[in-house]
Amino acid sequence: MATAACPECAAEIELDADSVMVGEIIDCPDCGVELEVVNTHPLTLELAPEEEEDWGE
């Protein structure tokens, strides 16, 4: 298991670094914000990018 701090609320998040993939989106269990796994060794999390509507373009 690996731990990383939520960049929004600083909660410690514990994940199995071998079972998550870079680019995977997870939810912070404390504040609920969506986080993106940007590295697995060491485990690094960033706020997930906001998806913009393309309105069919």
Gaussian input, Z-matrix of N, CA and C with variables (Angstrom, degrees):
# hf/3-21g

backbone

0 1
 N
 C     1     B1
 C     2     B2     1     A1
 N     3     B3     2     A2     1     D1
 C     4     B4     3     A3     2     D2
 C     5     B5     4     A4     3     D3
 N     6     B6     5     A5     4     D4
 C     7     B7     6     A6     5     D5
 C     8     B8     7     A7     6     D6
 N     9     B9     8     A8     7     D7
 C    10    B10     9     A9     8     D8
 C    11    B11    10    A10     9     D9
 N    12    B12    11    A11    10    D10
 C    13    B13    12    A12    11    D11
 C    14    B14    13    A13    12    D12
 N    15    B15    14    A14    13    D13
 C    16    B16    15    A15    14    D14
 C    17    B17    16    A16    15    D15
 N    18    B18    17    A17    16    D16
 C    19    B19    18    A18    17    D17
 C    20    B20    19    A19    18    D18
 N    21    B21    20    A20    19    D19
 C    22    B22    21    A21    20    D20
 C    23    B23    22    A22    21    D21
 N    24    B24    23    A23    22    D22
 C    25    B25    24    A24    23    D23
 C    26    B26    25    A25    24    D24
 N    27    B27    26    A26    25    D25
 C    28    B28    27    A27    26    D26
 C    29    B29    28    A28    27    D27
 N    30    B30    29    A29    28    D28
 C    31    B31    30    A30    29    D29
 C    32    B32    31    A31    30    D30
 N    33    B33    32    A32    31    D31
 C    34    B34    33    A33    32    D32
 C    35    B35    34    A34    33    D33
 N    36    B36    35    A35    34    D34
 C    37    B37    36    A36    35    D35
 C    38    B38    37    A37    36    D36
 N    39    B39    38    A38    37    D37
 C    40    B40    39    A39    38    D38
 C    41    B41    40    A40    39    D39
 N    42    B42    41    A41    40    D40
 C    43    B43    42    A42    41    D41
 C    44    B44    43    A43    42    D42
 N    45    B45    44    A44    43    D43
 C    46    B46    45    A45    44    D44
 C    47    B47    46    A46    45    D45
 N    48    B48    47    A47    46    D46
 C    49    B49    48    A48    47    D47
 C    50    B50    49    A49    48    D48
 N    51    B51    50    A50    49    D49
 C    52    B52    51    A51    50    D50
 C    53    B53    52    A52    51    D51
 N    54    B54    53    A53    52    D52
 C    55    B55    54    A54    53    D53
 C    56    B56    55    A55    54    D54
 N    57    B57    56    A56    55    D55
 C    58    B58    57    A57    56    D56
 C    59    B59    58    A58    57    D57
 N    60    B60    59    A59    58    D58
 C    61    B61    60    A60    59    D59
 C    62    B62    61    A61    60    D60
 N    63    B63    62    A62    61    D61
 C    64    B64    63    A63    62    D62
 C    65    B65    64    A64    63    D63
 N    66    B66    65    A65    64    D64
 C    67    B67    66    A66    65    D65
 C    68    B68    67    A67    66    D66
 N    69    B69    68    A68    67    D67
 C    70    B70    69    A69    68    D68
 C    71    B71    70    A70    69    D69
 N    72    B72    71    A71    70    D70
 C    73    B73    72    A72    71    D71
 C    74    B74    73    A73    72    D72
 N    75    B75    74    A74    73    D73
 C    76    B76    75    A75    74    D74
 C    77    B77    76    A76    75    D75
 N    78    B78    77    A77    76    D76
 C    79    B79    78    A78    77    D77
 C    80    B80    79    A79    78    D78
 N    81    B81    80    A80    79    D79
 C    82    B82    81    A81    80    D80
 C    83    B83    82    A82    81    D81
 N    84    B84    83    A83    82    D82
 C    85    B85    84    A84    83    D83
 C    86    B86    85    A85    84    D84
 N    87    B87    86    A86    85    D85
 C    88    B88    87    A87    86    D86
 C    89    B89    88    A88    87    D87
 N    90    B90    89    A89    88    D88
 C    91    B91    90    A90    89    D89
 C    92    B92    91    A91    90    D90
 N    93    B93    92    A92    91    D91
 C    94    B94    93    A93    92    D92
 C    95    B95    94    A94    93    D93
 N    96    B96    95    A95    94    D94
 C    97    B97    96    A96    95    D95
 C    98    B98    97    A97    96    D96
 N    99    B99    98    A98    97    D97
 C   100   B100    99    A99    98    D98
 C   101   B101   100   A100    99    D99
 N   102   B102   101   A101   100   D100
 C   103   B103   102   A102   101   D101
 C   104   B104   103   A103   102   D102
 N   105   B105   104   A104   103   D103
 C   106   B106   105   A105   104   D104
 C   107   B107   106   A106   105   D105
 N   108   B108   107   A107   106   D106
 C   109   B109   108   A108   107   D107
 C   110   B110   109   A109   108   D108
 N   111   B111   110   A110   109   D109
 C   112   B112   111   A111   110   D110
 C   113   B113   112   A112   111   D111
 N   114   B114   113   A113   112   D112
 C   115   B115   114   A114   113   D113
 C   116   B116   115   A115   114   D114
 N   117   B117   116   A116   115   D115
 C   118   B118   117   A117   116   D116
 C   119   B119   118   A118   117   D117
 N   120   B120   119   A119   118   D118
 C   121   B121   120   A120   119   D119
 C   122   B122   121   A121   120   D120
 N   123   B123   122   A122   121   D121
 C   124   B124   123   A123   122   D122
 C   125   B125   124   A124   123   D123
 N   126   B126   125   A125   124   D124
 C   127   B127   126   A126   125   D125
 C   128   B128   127   A127   126   D126
 N   129   B129   128   A128   127   D127
 C   130   B130   129   A129   128   D128
 C   131   B131   130   A130   129   D129
 N   132   B132   131   A131   130   D130
 C   133   B133   132   A132   131   D131
 C   134   B134   133   A133   132   D132
 N   135   B135   134   A134   133   D133
 C   136   B136   135   A135   134   D134
 C   137   B137   136   A136   135   D135
 N   138   B138   137   A137   136   D136
 C   139   B139   138   A138   137   D137
 C   140   B140   139   A139   138   D138
 N   141   B141   140   A140   139   D139
 C   142   B142   141   A141   140   D140
 C   143   B143   142   A142   141   D141
 N   144   B144   143   A143   142   D142
 C   145   B145   144   A144   143   D143
 C   146   B146   145   A145   144   D144
 N   147   B147   146   A146   145   D145
 C   148   B148   147   A147   146   D146
 C   149   B149   148   A148   147   D147
 N   150   B150   149   A149   148   D148
 C   151   B151   150   A150   149   D149
 C   152   B152   151   A151   150   D150
 N   153   B153   152   A152   151   D151
 C   154   B154   153   A153   152   D152
 C   155   B155   154   A154   153   D153
 N   156   B156   155   A155   154   D154
 C   157   B157   156   A156   155   D155
 C   158   B158   157   A157   156   D156
 N   159   B159   158   A158   157   D157
 C   160   B160   159   A159   158   D158
 C   161   B161   160   A160   159   D159
 N   162   B162   161   A161   160   D160
 C   163   B163   162   A162   161   D161
 C   164   B164   163   A163   162   D162
 N   165   B165   164   A164   163   D163
 C   166   B166   165   A165   164   D164
 C   167   B167   166   A166   165   D165
 N   168   B168   167   A167   166   D166
 C   169   B169   168   A168   167   D167
 C   170   B170   169   A169   168   D168

   B1=1.4577
   B2=1.5275
   B3=1.3228
   B4=1.4596
   B5=1.5231
   B6=1.3153
   B7=1.4615
   B8=1.5252
   B9=1.3284
   B10=1.4596
   B11=1.5166
   B12=1.3168
   B13=1.4623
   B14=1.5201
   B15=1.3290
   B16=1.4623
   B17=1.5298
   B18=1.3343
   B19=1.4754
   B20=1.5280
   B21=1.3224
   B22=1.4642
   B23=1.5263
   B24=1.3478
   B25=1.4673
   B26=1.5336
   B27=1.3215
   B28=1.4610
   B29=1.5301
   B30=1.3304
   B31=1.4658
   B32=1.5201
   B33=1.3134
   B34=1.4596
   B35=1.5234
   B36=1.3341
   B37=1.4623
   B38=1.5150
   B39=1.3289
   B40=1.4564
   B41=1.5212
   B42=1.3269
   B43=1.4624
   B44=1.5167
   B45=1.3202
   B46=1.4552
   B47=1.5248
   B48=1.3271
   B49=1.4631
   B50=1.5217
   B51=1.3287
   B52=1.4610
   B53=1.5241
   B54=1.3385
   B55=1.4658
   B56=1.5296
   B57=1.3358
   B58=1.4706
   B59=1.5228
   B60=1.3258
   B61=1.4584
   B62=1.5219
   B63=1.3166
   B64=1.4575
   B65=1.5246
   B66=1.3129
   B67=1.4558
   B68=1.5149
   B69=1.3444
   B70=1.4630
   B71=1.5242
   B72=1.3264
   B73=1.4651
   B74=1.5266
   B75=1.3221
   B76=1.4628
   B77=1.5229
   B78=1.3210
   B79=1.4623
   B80=1.5172
   B81=1.3373
   B82=1.4486
   B83=1.5229
   B84=1.3314
   B85=1.4667
   B86=1.5333
   B87=1.3309
   B88=1.4662
   B89=1.5278
   B90=1.3532
   B91=1.4665
   B92=1.5246
   B93=1.3366
   B94=1.4517
   B95=1.5183
   B96=1.3329
   B97=1.4576
   B98=1.5333
   B99=1.3368
   B100=1.4606
   B101=1.5236
   B102=1.3261
   B103=1.4558
   B104=1.5182
   B105=1.3276
   B106=1.4578
   B107=1.5241
   B108=1.3238
   B109=1.4653
   B110=1.5258
   B111=1.3388
   B112=1.4628
   B113=1.5243
   B114=1.3332
   B115=1.4578
   B116=1.5246
   B117=1.3319
   B118=1.4658
   B119=1.5177
   B120=1.3149
   B121=1.4671
   B122=1.5106
   B123=1.3116
   B124=1.4628
   B125=1.5248
   B126=1.3147
   B127=1.4594
   B128=1.5268
   B129=1.3213
   B130=1.4610
   B131=1.5176
   B132=1.3338
   B133=1.4550
   B134=1.5189
   B135=1.3453
   B136=1.4594
   B137=1.5165
   B138=1.3266
   B139=1.4619
   B140=1.5229
   B141=1.3161
   B142=1.4612
   B143=1.5160
   B144=1.3370
   B145=1.4749
   B146=1.5183
   B147=1.3162
   B148=1.4643
   B149=1.5141
   B150=1.3372
   B151=1.4517
   B152=1.5144
   B153=1.3222
   B154=1.4588
   B155=1.5109
   B156=1.3177
   B157=1.4616
   B158=1.5265
   B159=1.3365
   B160=1.4508
   B161=1.5241
   B162=1.3274
   B163=1.4598
   B164=1.5200
   B165=1.3450
   B166=1.4541
   B167=1.5151
   B168=1.3164
   B169=1.4764
   B170=1.4963
   A1=109.21
   A2=113.25
   A3=120.19
   A4=108.06
   A5=115.69
   A6=119.87
   A7=110.16
   A8=114.31
   A9=121.58
   A10=107.22
   A11=115.98
   A12=120.43
   A13=109.72
   A14=115.80
   A15=121.34
   A16=107.53
   A17=118.06
   A18=119.12
   A19=113.20
   A20=118.04
   A21=121.73
   A22=112.13
   A23=116.99
   A24=119.81
   A25=113.52
   A26=117.61
   A27=124.63
   A28=113.88
   A29=117.48
   A30=120.27
   A31=109.29
   A32=116.00
   A33=120.28
   A34=108.59
   A35=115.89
   A36=121.91
   A37=108.18
   A38=116.20
   A39=121.56
   A40=108.89
   A41=115.66
   A42=122.06
   A43=109.52
   A44=116.30
   A45=121.44
   A46=106.30
   A47=117.14
   A48=121.76
   A49=112.02
   A50=117.95
   A51=120.58
   A52=112.26
   A53=118.09
   A54=119.80
   A55=112.75
   A56=118.21
   A57=120.83
   A58=108.81
   A59=115.55
   A60=120.91
   A61=109.98
   A62=116.34
   A63=121.41
   A64=107.40
   A65=116.58
   A66=122.16
   A67=113.46
   A68=116.81
   A69=120.57
   A70=109.86
   A71=116.14
   A72=122.09
   A73=108.39
   A74=116.05
   A75=121.66
   A76=108.38
   A77=116.44
   A78=121.62
   A79=109.25
   A80=116.50
   A81=120.57
   A82=107.94
   A83=118.22
   A84=119.84
   A85=113.34
   A86=118.24
   A87=120.82
   A88=112.62
   A89=117.21
   A90=119.18
   A91=113.01
   A92=118.49
   A93=121.87
   A94=115.75
   A95=118.04
   A96=120.56
   A97=109.48
   A98=116.37
   A99=120.48
   A100=109.32
   A101=115.08
   A102=121.66
   A103=109.80
   A104=115.96
   A105=121.47
   A106=108.89
   A107=116.32
   A108=121.46
   A109=106.64
   A110=117.13
   A111=120.68
   A112=112.19
   A113=117.22
   A114=121.55
   A115=107.29
   A116=116.36
   A117=118.97
   A118=112.80
   A119=118.78
   A120=121.86
   A121=108.90
   A122=122.70
   A123=125.97
   A124=111.15
   A125=116.18
   A126=121.52
   A127=109.06
   A128=116.03
   A129=122.05
   A130=108.86
   A131=116.14
   A132=122.34
   A133=110.06
   A134=116.58
   A135=122.65
   A136=107.93
   A137=116.58
   A138=120.07
   A139=108.52
   A140=116.76
   A141=121.12
   A142=109.19
   A143=116.72
   A144=118.74
   A145=110.56
   A146=115.72
   A147=120.94
   A148=108.91
   A149=116.57
   A150=119.65
   A151=109.14
   A152=114.98
   A153=119.30
   A154=109.66
   A155=115.97
   A156=121.64
   A157=108.63
   A158=116.54
   A159=118.75
   A160=111.90
   A161=116.76
   A162=123.58
   A163=112.30
   A164=115.65
   A165=120.54
   A166=115.20
   A167=116.35
   A168=119.59
   A169=110.41
   D1=147.53
   D2=178.04
   D3=-128.04
   D4=154.72
   D5=179.18
   D6=-123.59
   D7=150.47
   D8=174.77
   D9=-148.29
   D10=155.32
   D11=180.00
   D12=-91.59
   D13=139.93
   D14=174.19
   D15=-67.10
   D16=127.47
   D17=-179.94
   D18=-70.29
   D19=-13.14
   D20=-179.63
   D21=-89.80
   D22=-48.57
   D23=-173.72
   D24=-121.14
   D25=-1.22
   D26=178.36
   D27=69.31
   D28=13.48
   D29=176.28
   D30=-65.60
   D31=144.72
   D32=177.36
   D33=-83.49
   D34=122.36
   D35=-178.23
   D36=-110.65
   D37=128.45
   D38=-178.96
   D39=-109.36
   D40=123.95
   D41=179.64
   D42=-134.09
   D43=155.55
   D44=171.95
   D45=-81.93
   D46=104.73
   D47=-174.71
   D48=-60.86
   D49=-21.55
   D50=179.80
   D51=-84.29
   D52=-12.16
   D53=-178.30
   D54=-106.90
   D55=-5.55
   D56=175.73
   D57=-106.51
   D58=154.77
   D59=-179.32
   D60=-117.03
   D61=150.95
   D62=174.27
   D63=-59.15
   D64=133.22
   D65=-178.69
   D66=95.81
   D67=-10.70
   D68=179.53
   D69=-70.44
   D70=142.78
   D71=179.02
   D72=-102.23
   D73=129.10
   D74=176.63
   D75=-126.45
   D76=164.45
   D77=176.09
   D78=-105.78
   D79=138.27
   D80=174.03
   D81=-68.88
   D82=127.37
   D83=-179.32
   D84=-68.84
   D85=-18.96
   D86=-178.91
   D87=-90.22
   D88=-53.26
   D89=-174.40
   D90=-105.37
   D91=-12.54
   D92=175.36
   D93=83.59
   D94=-0.11
   D95=-179.52
   D96=-68.69
   D97=149.10
   D98=177.64
   D99=-82.26
   D100=132.84
   D101=-178.54
   D102=-122.89
   D103=147.27
   D104=177.34
   D105=-108.49
   D106=134.59
   D107=174.81
   D108=-77.63
   D109=114.97
   D110=-179.15
   D111=-102.64
   D112=-14.25
   D113=176.28
   D114=-158.86
   D115=147.12
   D116=179.55
   D117=-106.68
   D118=-23.43
   D119=179.20
   D120=-135.52
   D121=92.71
   D122=2.37
   D123=-78.83
   D124=157.52
   D125=179.24
   D126=-64.15
   D127=121.62
   D128=-179.35
   D129=-131.91
   D130=131.12
   D131=-179.33
   D132=-120.78
   D133=143.68
   D134=173.88
   D135=-132.92
   D136=161.13
   D137=175.05
   D138=-59.37
   D139=134.25
   D140=179.69
   D141=-67.84
   D142=141.61
   D143=178.13
   D144=-66.44
   D145=144.18
   D146=177.47
   D147=-71.40
   D148=131.85
   D149=175.43
   D150=-81.35
   D151=128.62
   D152=179.72
   D153=-96.80
   D154=143.56
   D155=177.33
   D156=-72.17
   D157=135.90
   D158=176.38
   D159=-98.10
   D160=-7.07
   D161=177.03
   D162=49.25
   D163=37.10
   D164=173.86
   D165=77.79
   D166=12.21
   D167=-179.10
   D168=-79.16

